[in-house]
């Protein structure tokens, strides 16, 4: 993402990473991850990437490339990803949120894939909560609840 947007790649400064289990029900899945860095400057640099005017098109490219393994005969119809700076009414350490819809035709059937992402920061920490579902977005109340919990944990990490 840093290369696409034109920002600094903070990967070499990572000091640790933790990924949650993926949780699912029917067609929905939810996951989260957290990465720690050598300094707060890395988090600031990555936050600038998320707030770049190029971020929407870069996320769209990423989504399309990850769907590159579509089954034979399946067609990618459209992909729209919108990244919005700010907490969207959530905890203050949510630096941005993303919403997306990807439409694919497979076996004559149109499938809509919905994604929501929350980008969260803490002291020298970046966390992300990812929501994915087919047919509709994961309910907003559930998203808000889980984002608040991850955001609280990211802030609390400084006190651990």
C-alpha positions in Angstrom: 0.0 0.0 0.0 2.9 2.4 0.8 4.3 1.9 -2.7 1.0 2.6 -4.4 0.2 5.7 -2.3 3.8 6.9 -2.4 4.4 6.8 1.3 7.1 5.3 3.6 7.1 1.5 4.0 7.1 0.9 7.8 7.3 -2.9 7.5 11.1 -2.9 8.4 10.2 -1.2 11.7 7.6 -3.7 12.9 8.4 -5.3 16.2 5.5 -7.7 16.5 2.2 -8.7 15.0 -0.8 -10.5 16.4 -3.8 -11.7 14.4 -7.1 -12.8 15.8 -8.9 -16.0 14.8 -11.3 -15.4 12.0 -14.9 -15.6 13.2 -17.7 -16.5 10.9 -21.4 -17.0 10.7 -23.1 -18.0 7.5 -21.3 -15.9 4.8 -19.9 -13.3 7.2 -16.4 -13.2 8.6 -14.7 -10.9 11.1 -11.0 -10.7 11.9 -8.6 -8.3 13.6 -4.9 -7.7 13.7 -2.5 -5.5 15.6 1.1 -4.5 14.7 3.6 -2.8 17.0 6.4 -0.6 15.8 9.7 0.8 16.9 8.4 4.3 17.2 5.3 6.5 17.0 6.8 8.0 13.8 5.9 4.7 12.0 2.3 5.0 13.1 2.2 8.7 12.0 3.7 7.7 8.6 1.1 4.9 8.1 -1.7 7.2 9.2 -0.6 9.7 6.5 -0.9 6.8 3.9 -4.4 6.1 5.0 -5.4 9.7 4.6 -3.8 10.0 1.2 -6.1 11.1 -1.7 -4.8 8.0 -3.6 -5.9 5.5 -0.9 -9.3 4.7 -2.5 -7.8 3.7 -5.8 -5.0 1.8 -4.1 -7.4 -0.2 -2.0 -9.5 -1.0 -5.1 -6.3 -2.3 -6.8 -5.5 -4.4 -3.8 -9.1 -5.8 -3.6 -9.1 -6.6 -7.3 -5.7 -8.3 -7.1 -6.8 -10.4 -4.2 -9.8 -11.5 -6.2 -7.5 -12.5 -9.0 -8.1 -16.1 -8.1 -11.7 -16.1 -9.2 -13.0 -19.5 -10.3 -13.0 -20.2 -14.1 -15.9 -18.4 -15.7 -16.3 -15.9 -12.9 -16.2 -12.2 -13.8 -15.3 -9.2 -11.7 -18.1 -6.6 -12.5 -17.1 -3.8 -10.2 -15.2 -2.8 -7.1 -15.7 0.3 -5.1 -13.7 1.0 -2.0 -14.1 4.3 0.0 -11.7 5.2 2.8 -12.9 8.0 5.1 -10.6 9.7 7.5 -11.8 10.1 11.1 -13.6 8.0 13.6 -17.1 8.0 12.0 -18.5 8.7 15.4 -16.5 5.9 17.1 -13.6 6.0 19.4 -11.1 8.8 18.8 -8.2 6.5 18.0 -10.1 5.2 15.0 -8.2 7.1 12.3 -10.2 6.0 9.3 -12.8 3.6 8.1 -13.3 1.9 4.8 -16.4 0.5 3.1 -16.5 -1.5 -0.1 -18.6 -3.4 -2.4 -17.3 -5.9 -5.0 -19.7 -7.4 -7.5 -18.8 -10.7 -9.2 -20.8 -12.8 -11.6 -20.3 -16.6 -11.3 -22.3 -19.3 -12.9 -24.8 -16.7 -14.1 -25.4 -15.4 -10.6 -24.4 -11.9 -9.4 -22.8 -11.9 -6.0 -22.2 -8.8 -3.9 -19.3 -8.9 -1.5 -19.3 -6.2 1.2 -16.4 -5.2 3.4 -15.8 -2.7 6.2 -12.5 -1.9 7.8 -11.6 0.2 10.9 -8.1 1.5 11.1 -7.1 2.0 14.8 -4.0 3.4 16.5 -2.5 3.2 19.9 1.0 4.1 21.2 3.3 2.7 18.6 0.5 0.3 17.6 -1.8 -0.1 14.6 -4.8 -2.3 14.7 -7.4 -3.2 12.1 -10.8 -4.8 12.3 -12.1 -6.4 9.1 -15.7 -7.3 8.3 -16.7 -9.3 5.2 -20.1 -10.6 4.1 -21.9 -11.7 1.0 -25.2 -10.0 0.2 -25.1 -7.3 2.8 -22.8 -5.5 5.2 -22.1 -7.0 8.7 -24.7 -5.1 10.9 -23.5 -1.7 12.0 -24.2 -2.3 15.7 -22.0 -5.4 15.8 -19.2 -3.5 13.9 -19.4 -0.6 16.3 -19.2 -2.9 19.4 -16.2 -4.8 18.1 -14.4 -1.7 16.9 -14.8 -0.1 20.3 -13.3 -3.1 22.1 -10.3 -3.3 19.8 -9.8 0.5 20.1 -9.9 0.3 23.9 -7.3 -2.5 23.8 -5.0 -0.5 21.6 -5.1 2.4 24.0 -4.6 0.1 27.0 -1.5 -1.4 25.4 0.6 1.6 26.5 -0.3 0.8 30.1 0.7 -2.8 29.9 
